[in-house]
Amino acid sequence: MFKTAVFRSSLIACLALLAISAGRAGDAVPAAAATPTVPAGAMPAVDRVNATPKGGLKNPYQDDNADAVEAGRKAYFRAGCNGCHGGNGGGGMCPALTNDTWVYGGDDDTLFRLVTLGTDELQSKGYVRTGHENVVGPMPPMGAIVATDDTLWHILAFVRSNYHGSPECKFGCPPEAAESTTPFKNP
């Protein structure tokens, strides 16, 4: 009985110290480290979509830029993209981001709008499926989750860096190539 009481009180004391330490560790983070730097000219992704004519969005970051890709990897996980698309974009309950199949098209403009608006809003703006996957779920609008357009461009650079399909399809397959690489068609 005595050993159980001592164990419980020791456990409670350890948990209390752990909680206090965690609180202090959180307080010790400098304000600059807690808030990422937002580049000049960055804006919410939804505002960027609304301010740019269709076809006018182009990623300023290349997928061979290690710093941009790493920033995109971190943002990809922070935004929870991995929950549906897998850790490196290889798929999960939603389509893979690493193969030839771009469901709405693989150009920068379409991908930016798809992630920002989600499939329902994208379709309401006249976009149609150009490819099909075996696993397809609706893309939710992530424009409110991803802090800025700059962050979304980093995420898309990370996605492109993990592409493993045919080189000619990296930014969307030409119509004849799209026909040969889509394994599933909806009637």
N, C-alpha and C positions, 0 to 999 in steps of 0.2 A: 504494500500500500504506500509506504513512505517513498519507495523508488519511483512509483508512478507519479506521485505528487511532485517530486523533484524534477522528473523528466518533463512533465507538463509545464511547470514554471520555467524551466530552462528553455523549452521550446518557445513559449510565449515571449520570453526575454529576447531570444535570437530573432524571432520574427519582428519584434518591435524595433530592435537595432537595425535590422535589414530595411525596414520601412523608413526609419529616420535617415539612414545612409542614402537610400534611393532618393529621398526628398532633397537632401543636401546636394547630391550629385546633379540632380536636375537643376537646382538653383545655381550651380557653379558654371553652367554653360554660358559663355559670353553671348550677348545679344546678337552680335555679328555672325556667330557660328549657327545660331538657331534659325536665322532668317537668311535664306539663300539670296544671293545678289541677282537682281533682275536687270537685264541689259536695257539700255536706253532704247526706246521705241517698241519694247515688248508690250503686248496687250492681251487681255483675255482671248482665248481661241475663238469664242463665239463672235466677239467684236471683229476679229481679223476676218472670219468667214463673211460676216455681213458687210465689211468694208471692201472686199475684193471680188471682182467679177469672176464668174466661173472660168476655170482654166488659168487663173492668175497667181495661184499659190505655188511657190517653188522653194524647196528646202535649201536653206543657206549652208547646211552642214552636209559634208560628204561622209559616207559610211567607212571610209578609210582613215578618218580623223579620230585617233584613239581617244583624245580628250572628249570630243563630242559624243562618241559611242559610249564611253564610260558614264558620262552625265546622263545619257539616254537610258542606259541600263538601270541606273539608280532611280530615275524618274519612272521607268516602266514598272519597277517593283513597288515604288511608293504609291503609284496610282492604282495598283492592284491588277494590272494587265495580265500578270502571270496566273492569276486565279482562273482565268478562262482560256488563255492562249498558251499556257505553259511557261516554264522558266526562261527559255530562250526563244519562245515563239513557235515551238514545234507542234503546238496544238494541245488540246485537252477536250473540254466540253464544247469548245468553239474551234473554228478553223485554225489550221496551222498558218503561220505568217512567214514560213521559210520555203515554201514550194512555189510552183508556177501558177497556182490558182489564186487569182485576185478576184474575189466575188463581185466587186463593183468596178474594178479597174485598178491598176497598180501605179498610176501616175501620182505624183506628190499632191496635186490639188485634190483628187478624189479621196486619197487616204486621209488627208488632213480633215476634209469635210466629214467623212465617214466617222472618224474617231470623235470629232467635235459634236456632231449632230446626232449620231446614231442612225440605224437603218431606217426607222420610220420617217424621221424628218428628211433624210437623204432621198428616200423614195418620193416623198411629197414634193420634192424639188425636181422631179423628173428623172432621177437616176434609176437604172434598172440593173438587175443582176446580169453580169456577163460571164460569170463562171459559177460553178457549183462544187461544193465539198460534200463528203459523206457526213460530216459533222457540221451542222450549221445552226447557230443560235442567233437571235437578234443582237446586234451590237447596241448597247445602251449609249445614250449621249454622255460622253466623257468631258465635254467642254467645261463643265463646272468643277470637275475633279482635277483636271490638269490645270495648273496655276496660270500658265501663259502660253501664247503661241510659240515662244522660244523653247519652252519645255517640251511642247508637243513635237517640234522639229527635232529636238534631241532624241526623243523616243523613236521617231520614225527613222533616224539615222541608225539607232541601235537595231531596229527591226531589219533594215536593209543589210546591216553587217552580218546578220545571221541567215541571209538568203542562201539556199542551197539548190535552187532550181536551175533551169536553162538560162544562160546569160542573156539571151535575146528576150526573155520574159521578166527580167528583174524589175522593170518599170511597167509591167503589163504586157501580156502576150499579143503579138499581131493576131488578127482574127483567125487565120489558118492554123497558127500554132496553138491558140486557145482551144480549138476543137480537138486537137490530138492529145492535150494534156489534162483535160477535165474528166475524171473517172466516173462521175455521176451526173446525170441529167434529170432535171425535173420535167415531167411531161407538160 
